[in-house]
Amino acid sequence: MHDSQITTSITIPAARIAVTSSLLVGKGDVLTVSASGRVHQNGLTSWGPDGLDLDGRPHPSRRLQSACIFKKHIPFSLVCWIGDTGAFEPSLESFVVGYGSTHTVQQSGVVYFACNDWPGRTSDANSGAFSASVQITRAGAPAYETEELRPLAMH
């Protein structure tokens, strides 16, 4: 069997709740993502894909972290998850991308991205975007896209 790869780029606007990469992954696939960009909140603060930090350290506020979409991840970081609909569920496989991450997929589904902000707050308070280069390596079966890249319209 031969490894198969697909690589694509995607923009993740901070004002969107979620963005789909339109890439399907299966258990055992290797997902490699590198990211750049800055997002801004209310014009008062900004951060990169590693999330809100203070002098290079993750934000210490447990209250702030508990209000985010993915409570187990750094506030305002670029997060990736695998699912079927793009809906946020605590049981979904998720991880922080930051400036770069390699992850072995544990469940099949579509790859989604978001800024780990508070649900319902992203569209009115945030501006800017992250850019991500996404590579999927599959052993045995070819990697493929579901359809053209598109942002999700979630409310």
Buried (B, 14 or more C-beta within 10 A) or exposed (E): EEEBEBEBEBBBBBBBBBBBBBBBBBEEBBBBBBBBBEBBBEEEEBBBBBBBBEEEEBBEEEEBBEBBBBEEBBBBBBBBBBBEEBEBEEEBBBBBBBBBBEBEBEBBBBBBBBBBBBEEBBEEBBBBBBBBBBBBBBEEEEBEBEEEBEBBEBE
